[in-house]
Amino acid sequence: MTGPTWWVVTDLDGTLMDHRYDWSPAAAVLTRLRQNGIPVIPCTSKTAEEVERFRAEAGLRDPYIVENGGAIHSETMHEPLGPSWAELKPQLQLLAADLGEPLRALDDLTAAEGDRLLGLSGDGLLQAQRRRCSVPFVPPPAALRSRLQQLAAERDLSIVQGNRMAHLLGAGVSKGRALAVLKQRLGAEGVQVLGLGDSPNDLPLLEAADVAVVVPGPEGPHPALLDAVDSGRFQLAAHPHARGWAEAVQRIVF
């Protein structure tokens, strides 16, 4: 593949979008990237349905990574990279029993709970609930999370933490691995990757990128990413969400 020098590989929720799912401050930079033939590749915990809706709104036709690395997609490719939702969902209940703490899956939330916890309702909530290769769930109290990680590893599973939900995945499934597979499938191993994220589930993406940018929230960067920012391993965007995203992409790519 003789493509552009850069790929912009980006998380969506909390990074390109704020927590009301607004990405309008980045619209002009997205248009400029598209006009210059620079792929913008969502790499997100969202479902394929959700990403397809965003791509249509943003005018994107580039590949994308969904469900925290659970699958890669393009116009002609739909490749799962780990166990299915049907395999994972029963495991969540077994983990809850082992932990002695109920774990509510996203697809079990009521409409009122989805609106309160995620700001999603109607078709937006249904699209988020229709999973194929991950099981998002309401995380347990912080004191139990290390134990839950251990229990998951014993079952050859992994759990990653986003801003609002935790996500049950197959062992080895991550945004970074999915990016490596996508580059291989497209013959783009030599491309330069600008990776942008905001939370712990973005760490594998940021570590795999040639240039990594942490996009802060209104109260600053996620504590789990602070050490890498302070050491200079990751850059820090100057503003939260889409405004910071746009500034960082424009500064680095153009």
Salt bridges, closest charged atoms under 4 A:
ASP11 OD1 - LYS175 NZ 3.15
ASP13 OD1 - LYS46 NZ 3.02
ASP18 OD2 - ARG20 NH2 3.00
GLU49 OE2 - ARG130 NE 2.81
GLU50 OE2 - LYS46 NZ 3.77
GLU50 OE1 - ARG131 NH2 3.78
GLU75 OE2 - ARG55 NH2 2.91
GLU79 OE2 - ARG185 NH2 2.68
ASP98 OD2 - ARG155 NH2 3.04
ASP107 OD2 - LYS89 NZ 2.79
ASP108 OD2 - LYS89 NZ 3.31
GLU113 OE1 - ARG104 NH2 2.93
ASP202 OD1 - LYS175 NZ 2.50
GLU207 OE2 - ARG233 NH1 3.87
GLU247 OE2 - ARG251 NE 2.85
